[in-house]
Amino acid sequence: MHIIKSRHDLVTHLLSIRKQGKNVTIGFVPTMGALHSGHASLIDESVSENTITVCSIFVNPTQFGDKSDLEKYPKPIEKDIEILIKHKCDILFLPEFEEVYSAQYVHQKFEIGELESKIEGASRPGHFQGVCNVVSQLFEIVTPDCAYFGQKDYQQTAIIKSLIKLTGSNITLKIVPIKRESNGLAMSSRNIRLSDKGRKNAAFIYKALRDIQAEVETRSLVELVNRAKQFISSQKGVDLDYLLAVDAETLNEVTSIKETGSIIILVAVTYEGVRLIDNIFLN
Ligand code: AMP
């Protein structure tokens, strides 16, 4: 695996690869590192579908409103490199801040509409503009054919879809299912900040989602959502941010499964001081 730190070197390297033939495709997996099996599943999918897979590891400061969350973000780079090699990633792009945002870079405002300020965006103002800025820069550098994002950050996938449309790019967005720990907790780089006990207990999040899914054909959606909220709020040391049933396309709230074709439940909690998000499709 090549490890490339400079924007210029990566652009040159990828240009030379593109010259090898018309059928060359580049798959891209943007990450913030502290890699786990969820990230690895994105890499696997890209490797199986493309000539070359590029993974970036860059903890983007502009998408963190909470500076202590940024400071606490884990950075086990040696372990990350091992995982990437094991999963046959071709190139790791490991830039410093200045390689992504040059001195001349002006932070852009992307017109992504109300998607940016609702649900996760309401709890993390500016977060999705930060995501759009970094992803658009990374797309410009890597010029991928396909970009791989996880369903775990579902609203982010909707934002990236809008970003691709807005910028008129022809990148294909691939959304990869959520990888879970054996107890159902969605894998996340933040999980290592939970205590051992907390990591086990945090299974209540997925349980709440599964309980809605299990009864959605026989009970009212509103009743199930309220029951799940009560269940989560009754757990010790949990702060429920949101639990919502939304249309999977528009992310507008829905109250009945008859209202729309595809419904997803989105949830965010803070547990042991760690923000955890998850989701599940109902149909
Ligand atoms: P992050 O490093 O947290 O920015 O995540 C990088 C990419 O990996 C994003 O597209 C995430 O949605 C995806 N990802 C994170 N956790 C998981 C998971 N448990 N399963 C699948 N994809 C994931």
Residues whose N, C-alpha, C, O or C-beta is under 5 A from the ligand:
A	BS01	AMP	P30 T31 M32 G33 G38 H39 Y148 F149 G150 Q151 K152 D153 V176 P177 I178 K179 A186 M187 S188
